[in-house]
Amino acid sequence: MATATRLQVLDPTVEPIPVNAVVAPRPETLDGTVVGLLANGKHNSPEILEMVQEILADRYDFKSVVVRNKGNASRPCPKHIMDEMIEECDVVITASGD
C-alpha cells in the first residue's frame, strides 16, 4: 500500500462581498407576506425550516406559508418548484440539514 507523501492544505476562506455587489431587496417586515420555506432535501432540513417558521410566526403575521422540498441536495431546485415559489412567495427561506 502506497502512502501519500504530500499533504495539500486548502484555505476555505473567501473574499468579502464587494461593496458594489447587487443584493436582492429585503422587505422591511414579514407581516402580510407569503413566506416560502424551501428544504434542500437533506435529512432534518424540513425540521429546521419548521422551527424557523415557528420562531418567525411569534413575531410576524404571515399571509400564508408555502412549504416545498427540492428533494435532492446535490441537484438544482426543479424548475416547476422554483417557478411556483417565484409566483406565489414574497420571500423564500432555504435550509440545509444533516
C-alpha positions in Angstrom: 0.0 0.0 0.0 1.4 3.4 -1.0 1.1 6.3 1.3 0.9 9.9 0.2 4.0 11.9 0.9 2.4 15.3 0.3 -0.5 16.9 2.1 -2.4 19.7 0.4 -3.9 22.2 2.7 -6.8 24.2 1.3 -7.8 27.7 2.6 -11.6 27.7 3.0 -11.9 31.4 3.4 -13.3 33.6 0.7 -13.0 37.3 -0.2 -15.6 39.5 1.4 -18.6 40.5 -0.7 -17.6 43.6 -2.8 -19.2 46.9 -1.8 -20.7 47.3 -5.3 -22.3 43.8 -5.2 -26.0 43.6 -6.0 -28.1 42.2 -3.2 -31.8 41.4 -3.5 -34.0 43.9 -1.8 -35.2 42.9 1.7 -38.8 43.6 2.9 -39.0 45.8 5.9 -41.3 43.4 7.6 -42.7 39.9 7.0 -46.2 41.0 8.2 -48.7 40.2 5.5 -46.3 38.3 3.3 -46.4 34.9 1.7 -43.3 33.2 3.1 -41.8 30.3 1.2 -39.8 27.6 3.0 -37.6 25.5 0.7 -35.9 22.5 2.2 -32.9 21.2 0.2 -33.6 17.5 0.6 -31.1 16.8 3.3 -32.1 15.0 6.5 -33.5 17.5 9.1 -33.9 20.4 6.6 -37.7 20.3 6.9 -37.5 20.3 10.7 -35.1 23.2 10.7 -37.5 25.2 8.5 -40.4 24.3 10.7 -38.5 25.7 13.7 -37.6 28.9 11.7 -41.3 29.3 10.8 -42.4 28.9 14.5 -39.8 31.5 15.6 -40.8 34.0 12.9 -44.5 33.4 13.5 -44.1 34.6 17.1 -43.0 38.0 15.7 -44.8 38.3 12.3 -48.3 37.7 10.9 -47.8 35.9 7.6 -50.5 36.0 4.9 -49.6 32.3 4.3 -46.7 29.9 4.1 -45.7 27.8 1.2 -43.6 24.7 2.1 -41.6 22.7 -0.5 -38.7 20.3 -0.6 -36.5 20.2 -3.6 -35.7 16.5 -2.7 -32.1 16.3 -3.7 -29.4 18.4 -2.1 -26.9 17.7 -4.9 -29.2 18.9 -7.7 -30.6 22.3 -8.5 -34.1 23.1 -7.5 -36.5 21.7 -10.1 -37.9 24.4 -12.4 -41.5 23.8 -11.5 -40.8 24.3 -7.8 -38.8 27.4 -8.5 -41.4 28.8 -10.8 -44.2 28.1 -8.2 -42.3 29.8 -5.4 -41.4 32.8 -7.6 -45.1 33.2 -8.5 -46.5 32.6 -5.0 -44.0 33.9 -2.5 -42.8 37.3 -1.4 -39.8 35.8 0.5 -38.2 32.4 0.4 -36.1 30.9 3.2 -34.0 27.8 2.4 -32.3 25.3 4.7 -29.7 22.7 4.6 -29.9 19.9 7.1 -28.0 16.9 8.4 
